[in-house]
Amino acid sequence: MIVIKNISKSYSDTRALKNISLRVNRGELFGLIGPDGAGKTSLMRILTTLILPDSGKAKMDGLDVVSDFKKIRQIVGYMPGRFSLYQDLSVEENLNFFATVFGTTVEENYDLIRDIYYQIEPFKTRRAGKLSGGMKQKLALSCALIHKPKILILDEPTTGVDAVSRKEFWDMLKKLQTKEITILVSTPYMDEATLCDRVALVQNGQVLDVDSPTRITEKFPRKIIRVRSDETYRLINDLRAYEKAESVFAFGQFVHFVGINDEVETSELDMYLEKRNHKNILAEEIQPGIEDVFMNMQSNI
C-alpha cells in the first residue's frame, strides 16, 4: 500500500532522510519508531504530499507522491503531531468543515468514526481549543477519518496525552484496522512499538531495522542486566566506570547494563556496588526490549 524507494531529504546542511526504503502492506499497522529529530515527520510530510523529496520515489496505493498529489490527498487521512484544527470552532463545526472540504458529510461516514465520536459527542458544542488533550486527540482522528481514507498517517499522535488516553487511542487504531485501513504511525515511545504489526527503527534519517517487534527483540544477542539502587545518578556513573561495562543506559527507575562479552553476572555487580556503598541494590537478568535493541543499534551507527 505504501512503497518508499531511496527517499532523501535535506534542509540546508541537515540531512533529515538518507536513502530510506520501506514497504507497508495493505491493512497493516506499521510503526516508525525513533526519537525526536530522527526524520519521522519529514518522511510523513513527503508521503502526504506536503513537501517534496530531494531524491527517490514513493507511492501511496500505486499513486506517485509528486505527480499524483491531488489524488493522494483524497485517499489519505493525516493527523499531524501538533493539534491543527480550528480552535475557535466547536467539535461539531470542525467535523462538518472537514467533511465539506472532501465533498462528503458526517452522516455519510458516521459508521467509521462512531466509536470515536461517541466519546466526544457530549462536548460537540464546545470549542476545540477548550478540549482536554485526550479529547483533542479523538477529534483530530475523527477529522482525519471523515472522508473514509484508504491510508491513515499519524505523526506522534499520543505525545503529550495521559497514559489512559494513549491506551484508548491504540485500541481505536486496532479497531480501524478491521475496517481495512492501512495505518502508518510514528512515535517516540518505545513501548508502543509492541502494538504494531511491524516497525521500522529510525535514527538520524536512516532505517536501522524493519521487522515485527517480537523478531526485532529476538535478534538481540546480548545479556541485559537491569540494576537499581537508592541513588540512580551515582549508580549510572559507577556502572559506567566498571571495567567490564560495555553499555549503561537509564530506563525509568532502572539502569540497563550490558557487560563486555556478556561475562558479567548479577552477583558480580551486587558485590561491586556494595563496595561503593549503594543501598537497596537489585540486579537481575531480563529479556531485552525494543529500547535495548534501539540503544544498541544507535551506539553502533
Secondary structure, 3 states (H helix, E strand, C coil): CEEEEEEEEEECCEEEEEEEEEEECCCCEEEEECCCCCCHHHHHHHHCCCCCCCEEEEEECCEECCCCHHHHHHHEEEECCCCCCCCCCEHHHHHHHHHHHCCCCCCCCHHHHHHHHHHHHHHCCCEHHHCCHHHHHHHHHHHHHCCCCCEEEEECCCCCCCHHHHHHHHHHHHHHHCCCCEEEEEECCHHHHHHCCEEEEEECCEEEEEECHHHHHHCCCCCEEEEECCCHHHHHHHHHHCCCEEEEEEECCEEEEEEHHHCCCHHHHHHHHHHCCCCCCEEEEECCCHHHHHHHHHHCC
